[in-house]
Amino acid sequence: METRFESLGPLEAALWRELMMAAHDREHGWHSCVLATHDAHDGPDARTVVLREVDPERRQLFIYTDARSAKHRQLDADARAMLVCWSPQLGWQLRLRLICEVRSEGLDVTSRWAQLRSRPSARDYLAPLAPGVALPDDPARQPQAAPTSVERTHFALIGAQVLSVDWLELHRDGHRRARFDAHGARWLQP
Ligand SMILES: Cc1cc2nc3c(=O)[nH]c(=O)nc-3n(C[C@H](O)[C@H](O)[C@H](O)COP(=O)(O)O)c2cc1C
């Protein structure tokens, strides 16, 4: 049965529980979210990413990416980002304000790559060309998608510190909104 939270403490705990579940459940609406960044040249940018890990104690999220991607360059220049998540099942939207750090070296990265390297999704980080590179019009002249060696990975880890959570519930009995940040928790006009 559907639970409608009447107080902010249990609601905050529930949304972090849902985020943790979303990282492990492909069917969860929040498994794929939209990460918005700022590009110094073009301004706003956004793309879909998969939520890989959630640490509710530290208020941290982890996303995997290609170290050569535009988002990496953008986050190195401006670490501020926004992750937008929508679950039709819950009727909940989250807007998470983040500070991100992208790492392509170190134990955090190698330990995750060790788990990933034998899976089919490892191919995403082994392509010989960087994401977004222009390809020749003639398909016959396009480089093979097949990777060469798992040692030449471009895998990178985006670690995100959550600064604030803006929660919006769409509901037939009335929409509700709340904010959770360093100033505490409060209800907002939706
Ligand atoms: C459902 C879905 C999930 C995706 N997950 C990721 C992801 O976890 N990490 C990632 O770097 N790109 C992911 N992508 C691809 C990005 O949306 C984007 O096209 C790519 O990363 C290049 O983005 P950039 O040029 O802004 O860096 C996903 C795309 C879709 C449609």
The ligand as a Gaussian input file, in Angstrom:
#p B3LYP/6-31G(d) Opt

LIG

0 1
 C       19.796000       4.982000     -20.487000
 C       21.153000       5.624000     -20.646000
 C       22.100000       5.464000     -19.669000
 C       23.361000       6.038000     -19.803000
 N       24.265000       5.886000     -18.792000
 C       25.470000       6.494000     -18.879000
 C       26.396000       6.439000     -17.789000
 O       26.157000       5.824000     -16.742000
 N       27.587000       7.076000     -17.935000
 C       27.900000       7.790000     -19.067000
 O       29.003000       8.356000     -19.126000
 N       27.054000       7.866000     -20.108000
 C       25.846000       7.254000     -20.044000
 N       24.947000       7.345000     -21.079000
 C       25.337000       8.097000     -22.295000
 C       25.205000       9.609000     -21.997000
 O       23.831000       9.959000     -21.918000
 C       25.913000      10.475000     -23.051000
 O       25.353000      10.264000     -24.319000
 C       27.422000      10.208000     -23.107000
 O       27.944000       9.913000     -21.823000
 C       28.174000      11.432000     -23.660000
 O       27.897000      12.522000     -22.822000
 P       28.868000      13.815000     -22.728000
 O       29.379000      14.033000     -24.119000
 O       27.952000      14.905000     -22.260000
 O       29.936000      13.504000     -21.742000
 C       23.680000       6.790000     -20.964000
 C       22.701000       6.960000     -21.944000
 C       21.473000       6.382000     -21.795000
 C       20.437000       6.605000     -22.883000

